[in-house]
Amino acid sequence: DGDGMPNEKEYVSDTDPFAATSSFRITLLTVDTNVLVRLVSCSTQRVYDLTYSGGALGGTAQWPGVVNQTNMVGTGSVMVLRDTAPASSSRFYRVTVRIP
């Protein structure tokens, strides 16, 4: 469908591999006193995890889950995950989607 997502990943994210407008994506990252991550195309048949890394990225990076933001069942539409207690230092965020 030309959206750049392989069919295997479309299956895991429960999006339509024949529609370019159907893909799992992060549409907004807001950093304030909280970090908000807005996702679209969240399926009620999938589970989402917001994780972070406080160190360098690479093969040894640790990705613990953000408190109360793992095993989140999709809403069927837009979904917002939040880190309400980000560290004062830099963090990298990652969202994963999986089949329960």
C-alpha positions as CSV (number, residue, x, y, z in Angstrom):
1,D,0.0,0.0,0.0
2,G,3.1,2.3,-0.1
3,D,3.0,3.4,3.6
4,G,6.5,2.0,4.3
5,M,5.3,-0.6,6.9
6,P,5.9,-4.3,6.0
7,N,2.8,-6.5,6.0
8,E,4.1,-8.4,9.0
9,K,4.2,-5.3,11.1
10,E,0.7,-4.2,9.7
11,Y,-0.6,-7.6,11.0
12,V,0.9,-7.1,14.5
13,S,-0.4,-3.5,14.7
14,D,-3.8,-4.6,13.3
15,T,-3.8,-2.1,10.5
16,D,-4.9,-2.6,6.9
17,P,-2.0,-3.7,4.6
18,F,-4.1,-2.5,1.6
19,A,-4.7,1.1,2.8
20,A,-1.8,3.6,2.9
21,T,-3.8,5.7,5.4
22,S,-4.0,2.8,7.9
23,S,-0.8,2.6,9.8
24,F,0.3,2.7,13.4
25,R,2.1,6.0,14.1
26,I,2.9,8.5,16.7
27,T,1.4,11.9,15.8
28,L,2.5,14.0,18.7
29,L,5.1,14.1,21.4
30,T,4.6,16.9,24.0
31,V,7.2,17.5,26.6
32,D,6.2,19.7,29.6
33,T,6.0,18.7,33.2
34,N,4.6,15.5,31.7
35,V,5.5,13.7,28.5
36,L,2.5,12.9,26.3
37,V,2.7,10.6,23.4
38,R,-0.3,10.5,21.1
39,L,-0.9,7.5,18.9
40,V,-3.4,6.9,16.1
41,S,-4.9,3.7,14.7
42,C,-4.9,1.9,18.1
43,S,-6.7,-1.4,17.9
44,T,-8.9,-2.7,20.7
45,Q,-7.4,-6.1,19.8
46,R,-3.8,-5.0,20.6
47,V,-1.8,-4.0,23.7
48,Y,0.6,-1.0,23.8
49,D,3.6,-0.2,26.0
50,L,5.4,3.1,26.5
51,T,9.1,2.5,27.4
52,Y,12.1,4.7,27.8
53,S,15.8,4.7,27.8
54,G,17.8,7.2,30.0
55,G,21.1,6.2,28.6
56,A,22.8,5.9,25.2
57,L,20.9,4.2,22.4
58,G,22.3,1.0,21.0
59,G,22.6,-2.7,21.6
60,T,23.0,-2.4,25.4
61,A,20.2,0.2,26.0
62,Q,17.7,-0.7,28.7
63,W,14.0,0.0,28.0
64,P,11.9,-0.2,31.2
65,G,8.2,0.5,31.0
66,V,6.9,3.9,32.1
67,V,4.9,3.4,35.3
68,N,1.2,2.6,34.6
69,Q,1.8,2.9,30.8
70,T,2.4,-0.8,29.9
71,N,-0.1,-3.4,28.9
72,M,-2.5,-0.7,27.8
73,V,-5.4,-2.1,25.7
74,G,-6.0,0.0,22.6
75,T,-8.9,2.4,22.4
76,G,-9.9,1.8,18.8
77,S,-9.0,5.4,17.9
78,V,-6.5,8.0,19.2
79,M,-4.7,7.0,22.4
80,V,-2.5,9.1,24.7
81,L,0.2,7.6,26.8
82,R,1.9,9.7,29.4
83,D,5.0,9.8,31.6
84,T,4.0,11.8,34.6
85,A,7.3,11.6,36.3
86,P,10.0,12.1,33.7
87,A,13.6,12.4,35.1
88,S,15.3,15.7,34.8
89,S,17.8,14.2,32.4
90,S,17.1,13.3,28.8
91,R,14.9,10.3,27.9
92,F,14.3,8.5,24.7
93,Y,10.8,7.0,24.3
94,R,9.6,4.0,22.4
95,V,6.1,2.6,21.9
96,T,5.6,-1.0,21.1
97,V,2.4,-2.8,20.0
98,R,1.8,-6.5,20.4
99,I,-0.9,-9.2,20.1
100,P,-2.2,-10.1,23.6
